Amino acid sequence: MARGWGARPVLACALLLGGCVAEPAPVPGPVIAPAVVVGAQSVPAGMQYLYGSGEAAAISIQAWNALTGYVEERVRQRPVSGVVLEEDATLAAPRFASCDRKPYAAVFDVDETVLLNRGFEYDAASGRPYEDARWRAYEITGGTTTVAVPGAKAGIDALRRLGVTVIFNSNRAAANVEATRVAIERAGLGPAVHGETLFLKGDDNTGSLKDARRWRIADRYCVIAMGGDQLGDFSDLFNAPATPAARRSAAEAPAVAGLWGRGWFVLPNPVYGTALKGTLDDIFPADARWAPEP
């Protein structure tokens, strides 16, 4: 997850209940997904899925299994380049940092990639809007409510057995590094050493952008796999397109499409983030519409 990445949309109403449409609103925080009434309680559908469903657990385990299998294959092959885009690369003409004789590493986002933030989303489930101050407070005090993403501990353990250094690249605040380190290690995913295997927002002057941190890591390591729940966890170039259609096209660009599941691994997150934007017209253009005959 890229908390604090920038403007994030808010769903206007419950899509599953009334056929309402999702409209973007520029608020700086996670999206609260449509609510589904369960007895006397109301639980946002995305939260039901991500934090409660067996399906989400299966998809996460599937991603981690695929990632570890891919890394094992790449370690045997001894690649000449990794999967971090070079500074002058584009999505149309990608170039990747060379491996040379560098040790291997895999780089992961933290929130909703290796950690599930159950406590924060429980607090947000009532529909209250995101507030940066509340998230920063959660970074400091909410670590006991986080758990490892299904499959993450087994995957990270397997990577380390292969001799691959596991590095976390998060938009949690550098000011809260100790609490983040403790949360990661409490979940059994450590060690996480700031400046070595843990990089955070505030480590440089680029804010929520992650490329500068990735380049710093790639200077030292051959990064053979990356995992995240937002496109920006793989390259800041994905953050440039403004519309859902443009972002989707960027992810499908022929020059990088082969990386999904082959170096770049996406974890599910229907709860918040850059994926949750677009009106009915954005998501379902004219050629996608159907209605039964009257």
C-alpha positions as CSV (number, residue, x, y, z in Angstrom):
1,M,0.0,0.0,0.0
2,A,1.1,3.5,-0.7
3,R,-0.5,5.4,2.2
4,G,-0.3,9.2,1.7
5,W,0.6,8.7,-2.0
6,G,-1.7,11.6,-3.0
7,A,-5.3,12.2,-3.9
8,R,-7.5,9.2,-3.5
9,P,-11.2,8.8,-4.5
10,V,-14.1,8.1,-2.3
11,L,-17.0,5.8,-3.4
12,A,-20.2,7.8,-3.5
13,C,-22.6,5.1,-2.4
14,A,-23.1,1.3,-2.1
15,L,-22.6,-0.1,-5.6
16,L,-23.9,-3.6,-4.7
17,L,-27.1,-2.4,-3.0
18,G,-28.5,0.3,-5.3
19,G,-26.7,0.5,-8.6
20,C,-25.1,3.8,-7.6
21,V,-22.0,5.0,-9.3
22,A,-18.5,5.6,-7.9
23,E,-17.4,9.2,-8.3
24,P,-13.9,10.4,-7.6
25,A,-13.2,13.0,-4.9
26,P,-9.7,14.3,-4.2
27,V,-9.2,13.2,-0.6
28,P,-5.7,12.3,0.7
29,G,-6.4,8.8,2.0
30,P,-7.7,5.3,1.5
31,V,-11.1,4.6,0.0
32,I,-13.9,3.2,2.0
33,A,-15.5,0.5,-0.2
34,P,-19.3,0.1,-0.6
35,A,-21.0,-1.2,2.5
36,V,-22.9,-4.5,2.6
37,V,-25.3,-4.9,5.4
38,V,-24.8,-8.0,7.5
39,G,-27.3,-8.3,10.3
40,A,-27.0,-5.2,12.4
41,Q,-23.5,-4.4,11.2
42,S,-22.3,-2.7,8.0
43,V,-19.0,-3.9,6.6
44,P,-17.5,-2.3,3.4
45,A,-17.5,-5.0,0.7
46,G,-13.8,-4.5,-0.1
47,M,-12.9,-5.0,3.6
48,Q,-15.1,-8.1,3.7
49,Y,-13.1,-9.5,0.8
50,L,-9.6,-8.5,1.7
51,Y,-9.6,-9.0,5.5
52,G,-12.2,-11.8,5.8
53,S,-12.5,-14.0,2.7
54,G,-10.9,-17.2,1.9
55,E,-10.7,-16.1,-1.7
56,A,-8.4,-13.1,-0.9
57,A,-6.2,-15.4,1.2
58,A,-6.0,-17.8,-1.7
59,I,-5.0,-15.1,-4.1
60,S,-2.3,-13.8,-1.8
61,I,-0.9,-17.2,-1.2
62,Q,-1.0,-17.8,-4.9
63,A,1.0,-14.6,-5.6
64,W,3.6,-15.5,-2.9
65,N,3.9,-19.1,-4.2
66,A,4.4,-17.8,-7.8
67,L,6.9,-15.2,-6.6
68,T,9.1,-17.6,-4.7
69,G,9.0,-20.1,-7.6
70,Y,10.0,-17.4,-10.0
71,V,12.9,-16.2,-7.8
72,E,14.2,-19.7,-7.4
73,E,14.3,-20.1,-11.2
74,R,16.0,-16.7,-11.6
75,V,18.7,-17.5,-9.0
76,R,19.5,-20.6,-10.9
77,Q,19.7,-18.7,-14.2
78,R,21.9,-15.9,-12.8
79,P,20.3,-13.0,-14.7
80,V,22.2,-10.1,-16.1
81,S,19.6,-7.5,-15.2
82,G,17.0,-7.1,-12.5
83,V,13.4,-5.7,-12.5
84,V,14.0,-2.1,-11.3
85,L,13.5,0.3,-14.2
86,E,16.5,2.6,-14.9
87,E,16.2,6.3,-14.3
88,D,15.9,7.1,-18.0
89,A,13.5,4.2,-18.8
90,T,9.9,4.5,-20.0
91,L,7.1,2.0,-20.0
92,A,7.3,1.9,-23.8
93,A,11.1,1.5,-23.8
94,P,12.0,-0.1,-20.5
95,R,15.6,-0.5,-19.4
96,F,16.6,-2.3,-16.2
97,A,19.3,-2.0,-13.6
98,S,22.1,-4.4,-14.3
99,C,23.0,-7.2,-11.9
100,D,26.8,-7.4,-12.4
101,R,28.1,-9.3,-9.4
102,K,25.6,-7.8,-6.9
103,P,23.8,-10.0,-4.3
104,Y,20.2,-10.8,-5.0
105,A,17.3,-9.0,-3.4
106,A,13.5,-8.9,-3.5
107,V,11.7,-5.6,-2.7
108,F,8.3,-5.3,-1.2
109,D,5.8,-2.6,-0.2
110,V,4.6,-3.1,3.4
111,D,0.9,-2.2,3.9
112,E,-1.5,-4.7,2.3
113,T,1.5,-6.4,0.7
114,V,3.2,-8.0,3.6
115,L,1.1,-6.6,6.5
116,L,-2.7,-6.4,6.8
117,N,-3.7,-3.4,8.8
118,R,-6.8,-4.8,10.4
119,G,-7.0,-2.3,13.3
120,F,-6.9,0.8,11.1
121,E,-9.5,-0.6,8.7
122,Y,-11.8,-1.7,11.6
123,D,-11.6,1.9,12.8
124,A,-12.4,3.1,9.2
125,A,-15.2,0.6,8.6
126,S,-17.9,3.0,9.8
127,G,-17.3,5.1,6.8
128,R,-15.3,8.0,8.4
129,P,-13.0,9.7,5.8
130,Y,-9.3,9.1,5.8
131,E,-7.3,11.5,8.0
132,D,-3.5,11.5,7.7
133,A,-3.2,12.2,11.4
134,R,-5.2,9.1,12.2
135,W,-3.0,7.0,9.9
136,R,0.2,8.3,11.5
137,A,-1.1,7.6,14.9
138,Y,-1.9,4.0,13.7
139,E,1.7,3.6,12.5
140,I,2.8,4.3,16.0
141,T,0.2,2.4,18.1
142,G,-1.6,0.0,15.8
143,G,1.2,-2.6,15.3
144,T,-0.4,-5.2,17.6
145,T,-3.4,-5.4,15.3
146,T,-1.5,-6.1,12.1
147,V,-0.9,-9.6,10.8
148,A,1.1,-11.0,8.0
149,V,-0.6,-11.2,4.6
150,P,-1.4,-14.8,3.9
151,G,1.6,-16.5,2.2
152,A,4.0,-13.6,3.1
153,K,5.9,-15.3,5.9
154,A,6.3,-18.6,4.1
155,G,7.4,-16.7,1.0
156,I,9.8,-14.4,2.7
157,D,11.3,-17.3,4.6
158,A,11.8,-19.2,1.4
159,L,13.5,-16.2,-0.3
160,R,15.9,-15.9,2.6
161,R,16.8,-19.6,2.4
162,L,17.6,-19.0,-1.3
163,G,20.1,-16.3,-0.2
164,V,17.9,-13.4,-1.4
165,T,17.8,-10.3,0.8
166,V,14.3,-9.1,1.6
167,I,13.9,-5.3,1.5
168,F,10.8,-3.3,2.4
169,N,10.1,0.0,0.5
170,S,7.1,1.7,2.2
171,N,5.4,5.1,2.3
172,R,5.1,4.8,6.1
173,A,6.8,7.8,7.7
174,A,10.6,7.7,8.4
175,A,9.8,9.5,11.7
176,N,7.9,6.3,12.8
177,V,10.6,3.9,11.8
178,E,10.9,2.1,15.1
179,A,7.1,1.3,15.3
180,T,7.2,0.1,11.7
181,R,10.2,-2.1,12.3
182,V,8.5,-3.6,15.4
183,A,5.3,-4.3,13.4
184,I,7.2,-6.1,10.6
185,E,9.2,-8.1,13.0
186,R,6.3,-8.9,15.3
187,A,4.6,-10.5,12.2
188,G,7.6,-12.7,11.7
189,L,8.8,-10.9,8.6
190,G,11.9,-9.3,9.9
191,P,14.7,-8.3,10.1
192,A,13.9,-4.8,9.0
193,V,16.9,-2.4,9.4
194,H,16.3,1.2,8.4
195,G,18.6,2.2,5.5
196,E,19.5,-1.3,4.8
197,T,16.4,-3.5,4.5
198,L,13.8,-0.9,5.3
199,F,13.2,2.3,3.3
200,L,10.5,4.8,4.1
201,K,8.9,8.1,3.0
202,G,11.2,10.9,4.2
203,D,14.4,9.0,3.5
204,D,14.9,11.4,0.6
205,N,13.3,14.5,-0.8
206,T,10.9,12.8,-3.3
207,G,8.0,12.4,-0.9
208,S,5.7,9.4,-1.7
209,L,7.5,8.6,-4.9
210,K,9.4,5.4,-4.6
211,D,11.8,5.3,-7.6
212,A,14.7,7.1,-5.9
213,R,14.6,4.5,-3.1
214,R,14.4,1.7,-5.7
215,W,17.4,3.1,-7.5
216,R,19.3,3.3,-4.3
217,I,18.6,-0.3,-3.6
218,A,19.4,-1.4,-7.1
219,D,22.8,0.3,-6.8
220,R,23.7,-2.3,-4.2
221,Y,21.6,-5.3,-5.2
222,C,20.3,-7.3,-8.2
223,V,16.6,-6.9,-7.6
224,I,15.0,-10.0,-9.2
225,A,11.5,-9.5,-7.8
226,M,9.2,-6.8,-6.5
227,G,5.8,-7.1,-4.9
228,G,3.1,-4.5,-4.1
229,D,-0.6,-3.7,-4.1
230,Q,-0.4,-0.4,-6.2
231,L,1.2,0.2,-9.6
232,G,3.5,2.8,-8.0
233,D,5.1,-0.1,-6.0
234,F,6.8,-1.1,-9.3
235,S,7.5,2.3,-11.0
236,D,6.5,5.9,-10.5
237,L,5.8,6.0,-14.2
238,F,2.5,4.3,-13.5
239,N,1.4,7.3,-11.5
240,A,1.4,9.7,-14.4
241,P,-1.7,8.6,-16.3
242,A,-4.7,10.5,-14.9
243,T,-7.7,8.4,-16.0
244,P,-8.6,4.8,-15.2
245,A,-8.4,3.9,-18.9
246,A,-4.9,5.4,-19.2
247,R,-3.7,3.6,-16.1
248,R,-5.1,0.3,-17.4
249,S,-3.4,0.9,-20.8
250,A,-0.1,1.6,-19.0
251,A,-0.3,-1.7,-17.1
252,E,-1.0,-3.5,-20.4
253,A,1.8,-1.8,-22.3
254,P,3.4,-4.6,-24.4
255,A,6.9,-3.7,-23.3
256,V,6.2,-4.3,-19.6
257,A,3.1,-6.7,-19.7
258,G,5.4,-9.7,-19.5
259,L,6.7,-8.6,-16.1
260,W,3.4,-9.3,-14.3
261,G,4.0,-12.6,-12.6
262,R,7.5,-12.6,-14.0
263,G,9.4,-10.3,-11.7
264,W,6.5,-7.9,-10.7
265,F,3.9,-9.5,-8.5
266,V,0.6,-7.7,-7.5
267,L,-1.3,-8.4,-4.3
268,P,-5.1,-7.8,-4.1
269,N,-6.4,-4.6,-2.5
270,P,-10.0,-3.6,-3.2
271,V,-10.1,-1.3,-0.1
272,Y,-8.2,1.8,-0.9
273,G,-5.6,3.3,-3.2
274,T,-4.9,4.5,-6.8
275,A,-7.0,1.7,-8.3
276,L,-10.3,3.0,-6.9
277,K,-11.2,5.8,-9.2
278,G,-13.6,6.4,-12.1
279,T,-17.2,7.2,-12.9
280,L,-19.7,4.8,-14.5
281,D,-18.7,6.3,-17.9
282,D,-15.0,5.8,-17.2
283,I,-15.4,2.2,-16.2
284,F,-18.1,1.2,-18.7
285,P,-17.7,3.2,-21.9
286,A,-20.4,3.0,-24.6
287,D,-19.1,-0.2,-26.2
288,A,-19.3,-2.0,-22.9
289,R,-23.0,-1.4,-22.2
290,W,-25.9,-3.9,-22.4
291,A,-29.5,-3.9,-21.2
292,P,-32.2,-6.5,-21.8
293,E,-34.8,-5.8,-24.4
294,P,-37.9,-4.1,-22.9
